[in-house]
Amino acid sequence: MLGKKMFMGCLLIMFITANLLIAGCSGKKPGSTAGSATETPQSPKEVVKIGIGYQAPTAQTWGALIIKNKKLYEKYLQEKYPDKVFEIEWFNSPSGPPLTNNMIAGKLQLALMGDMPILINGEQGQTSRNYKSVFLAFDGKGAGGKNQAILIPKGSNTKIEDLKGKTISTILGSSAHRMLLVALDKYGLTNDVTIVNQDVTVGMSNIEQNKITAHATWEPYPSLIQTKGIGDVLLDGSETNVDYLDGVVADRTWVENNQGYAVAFLKALIDSHKFIRENPEEAARIFHEETQYPLDVTQKVVQNIRFDAAIYTKDITTLAGSRDFLKKLEKLKNIDLNKFVDDQYVKAAFKELGYQYPTDAELKSDWIPLK
């Protein structure tokens, strides 16, 4: 009998010892609750990197500057994905082609650029094996060519008819080039001038030094050249009645795999536009700080650009005209706009924000007033 009691006692001691050993190995005290925050280290959050390109030298992509300055994209990403850490990498480009090159290389997922680079990006997305692209929304819009101009040296007193037999510079294949050709055709000068390719920096320098008769470009340069007193506007692009458009193009594969990220960016874009309309002075200050252009120049930009993400039928018509222009210059073979432009994401962004996207009837008309 005693032997049996001793045996049972040994079993009890062994059982208790085993439990203590288990508790010690698991890092828990007997009776502790599994998953205790104080006992178990938290798993590290997933880090997501997103690259966004924009163009500080092109004022109609400046919705990006508000998003960047106010961290609006991070705001909407964190709201939707609190368990992730987002690192937004901004890439400032002097023009559109480097943005497309970086998108093809997988370094950028989103980019804001002018209509001509957007179309070339779209063609790359429809012809390349390893890169697909999609147009998501517009950023800045210039009604009838507003925010573009043909510039002349200060005090030259050049008139439009004086361009006959002269040399004019612009970036060939740009929206300013298209505006220039339409203007020359309007005044019957198409075959009477020589057009040479010059980037904006060189063109502006030549205007300042009176080395060229005229240079065609876009904002903020017309305002900048007048503010500095080194040039005048010969012709405002609005005389051509061809809208000047900038917008957002994205890596289609990335968008389809991360639709929430894409919609969050468009929510940030829409809010940036609303911020510009409701806070023009602060928006101008942010533009000034981000670009280092004079404050009075950025104030003009705020007043003259329509920041509007919505995709209207007339906008697609404008893009189609720009496509035909690039095809004529042999800078583009073809692009199917119906497959390239996808408005489902911008509509989703408007809906999530509780804003009213233009109706089908409104989208088929002229731009409606912005609220």
N, C-alpha and C positions, 0 to 999 in steps of 0.2 A: 504493500500500500504506500509506504514511504517512497519507494522507488518510483511509483507511478506519479506521486505528487512532485517529486524532484524533476521528473521527465517533463511534466506539464509546465512547471516553472521555467525550465530551460527553453521550452518552445515559446513561452510568452516573452522571455528576454530576447530571444532571437527575432521574434516578430517586431518588437519595439525597436530593436537595433536596426533592423532592415529598413523600417520606415524612416528612421532618423537619417540613415545613409542616403536614401532616395531623396529626402527633403534637402539634404546638404548638397547633393549633386545637382539638383534642379535650381539651386539658388533661392529656394523658398523656405520659410519657416513653417513648421507644422501649423495647419489651420489657415495659411495665407491664401488670398484670392488670386486665381490665375489671371494674368493680364494686368496686374497692378501697374499703374503708370510710374510709380516710384521704384518698382522692382525691375521692370523690363524696359530696356532702352527702346525708343521709338525708331521705326524703320526710316531711313533717309528718304526725303521726298524726291520724286522724279524731277529732274531738271530738263526743261524743254527750251531749246534755242530756236529763235525765229529771226531770220534776216529780212530787213525791209530796206529797199532802195528808194531814194527820192532825189530831186534836183533843186538845190538852193538857187541856181541861176534861172530857174523857170518859175515865175510867181504863181502860175496856176496849179502847181503841185504843193502849194504851201499849206494845204490842209494837214499834210504830214507833220509840219512844224508844230502845230497845235497839239496833235496826238503825242508827239515826242516830248514836248515841253511839259504838258499836263499829265503825261503818263496814262493817257486814256485807254490805250490798248491793254496795259498791265491791269488796269482797273477791271475791265470786263472779263479778262482771262481769269483773274483771281476769284471773281464772283462765281464763275462757272466751274472752275477747277481749283478749289481751295487746297487740295492735296498735292498740287504740283508747284514747282518753282519755274517761273518764266524769265528767260534772259533775252531781251530784245536787242538785237544788234542793228544799228542804223548805218546805212552806207550812203554818203552824199556824193553824187556823181555830177560832172559838168554837163553831161548830155545823156540821151537815152541808150545808145548802143552799149556802153559799158554795163548798164543795168541788165540788159538782155544777156550779155556774155556771162555775167555772174549768176544769172538765173539758170542758164544752161549748165553751168558748172556746179549747180546745186548749192551755191553760197547764199542766194537770196530766194525767199519763198514768195515775197510780195514786192511790187515796185510801182511807183507813181511816175508817169512819164507822159509826154505829149502824144498827140494822135498819130503822127507818122511813125515814131518808134514803137508805139503800141501795135500798129498794123504789121510792122516788120517782125516784131516779137510773135504776133499771132501766126504769121506765115511759118516762122521757125517751128512753132508748136504743132503745126499741121503737116510739116514735111520731115521733121527730125525723128529718128528712131528712139532716142533716149530723152526727149523733152516734149512735154505737152503743156499748152498754156490755155488760160481762160481769162476773158475780160469780165470783171466783177462790177464795176461802178465808175462813175465819173467823179472828178474832184473839182477843178476850176473850169468855168465856161466863160467864153467871151462872145457876147451876142454879135453876130454879123461880122466877126473879125476884130471886134474890140479887143484891146490889149495887145495889138500888133501895130507896127507902124513902119513907114519908110523914113529914115532919118537923114538929115543933111547937116553939113558943118554950120556952126553958128555964124550968122551974118552973111551967108553966101547968097541969100535971097533967091535961091533956086526955085523955079516953078516946075510943075509937072512936065510941061512941054520942053523944058530945058534939058530933060534927060535924053533926048534924041541924040544918038551918036556917042553917048557917054557910057561909062562902066559903073555897074551897081554890084554890090556884094551882098551875099547872104549865105546861109548854110544850105547847100543844095539838098533837096529832098525833104526840107523841113516845112512846117506849116507856114512859116514866114515866106518861104520860096513860093508856095502855092498862092499866098496872098499877093505877093509881088507880081506874079504872072497874071492873075486876074485883074489887078489894077492896071498893068501895062496894056492888057487887052482892052480894058474899058476906055483907055485914052488913045488907042490905036498905035501904041508904041512897041508892041511885042517884038517886032523884027528890027527895031531901030536902036536897041541897047545891047550891051555886052554884060552878061551876068557871070560873075566869078564866085567861086566857093571860098568863103572866109568864115571862121568861127566868130562868135560874138566878141571875144576879147580883141581880136585883130581888127574886126570891123569898127568897133567903138574907138579904138586907138587911131585908126585911119580917119574917122570922122573928126576926132579931136584935132588931129594934125593937118586936116584939110588935104588928105592924100587921095580921097575918093569922092566921087560926086554924091553917092547915096549908099545907105546900108539898110536892109530890111531885117527886122528882128521883132522881139516880143518883150512884154513886161518881165522884169522891172526896168529894162534898159531905156525905153523911151522916156519914162519919168526920171530916171537917173541922169540921162544926158541933159535934160532940160534943167533939172535941179542944180547940176554942176555948171550950167551955163556954157557948155561946150558944143551944143548942137540944138537943132530944131526939128520938129516933126513936119515933114513935107506932106505926108498923106497918112491919115488914120485908117487902120485896117477895116474899120466898120464901113468904109465906102464900098468894100467888095461884097458885103452881105454874105460872107462865108464864115460860119461860126468857128471859133477857135476852141478846141476841146483838149482837156487833159484828164487822165483817169488812172484806174488801178488794174494792173494785169497780175496774174498769179500763176504759179506752178499748178497745173490742173491735177496732177497726181497727188500732190500735197493737199490741195483743197478737198479732193474726194475722200482722202484718208483722215482729214482733220476738219470736217465741216464746221465744228464748233469754234475752232480757232479762226476760220475765215469769217464767220458771221460776227465774232467778237471784234475783229478788226474793222469790219464795216460799221458796226455800232459805234466804234471809236471815231471813224471817219464822219459819220452823220452827226455825231455830237460835236465834233470839231467845227463843222459847218455852222451848226446852231450857235456855238460859242462865238464865232466870228461875227455873225449877224447881231447877236445880242450884246457883244462887248467889243465893238470895233476899235476903240482906243487901246485896250489891253492886247487885242489881237495884233494890232500894228506894232506895239512895243515888243511882243514876242517875235514877230517877223524880223524886226530890227535887231534884236539880240541874237537870234539864230543865224541871220545872214550877214549882219554888219552893214547892210544897206542903210542909208540915212532914214531917219524916222519919217520925214515928210514924204519920202518915196513909198515907204510901206503903208503909210496912211492912204495914199492914192490907190494903192493896190487893193486895200480893203474895200474902198468905195466902188472900184471898177470891175471887180471879178465876182461872178456869180458862183458861189461854192454850193454845189448841188449834185448829190450822188445819183439821182434818179436817171434812168435810161429811157429817153423819149424816142419816138419813131423818127423825129427830125434829126436826132443825134446819130442814129444809125445811117440815115441818108447822108449826113455830113461825112461819116466814116467811109461810106461807099464812094463818095466823091474823092476823098483823099486816097483811097485805094486805087481808083482809076488814074489819079494824078501820078502816083508812084509807079504804076504799071507803064504809063507813058514814058516815064524817065528810065524805065528798065531797072528800077531799084526794088521791084517786087513783081513776082510772077502772078500770084493769085492768093486769095484768102476767102474762105467761106465764112462770112460774118454770122450767119445763122448758127453755125457750129461753135464759133468763137465767143460770142456774147451770150452770157448766161445770167439772167436777172433774178434767179431764184434765191440767191444768197443775200442780195441787197433787200429784196422784199422781206425775207426772214428777219433781217436786222431791223428794218422799220417796225415790223410787227412786235418783236421782242422789246423794243424801246417804247411801244405804245403810241408810235407816230403813224399818221396816215400816209401811205404811199399813194401817189397819183393814180386816179382811176384809169381804166383802159381808154375811156373817152378823152381824158386829160392828156394821157401819154401820146395820143394821136394828134393833139393840137400843139399850139405854141407853148413855151414854158409858162407854167402858172406862177403867180406871185409866191415868193417864199415867206413862210411865217417865222 
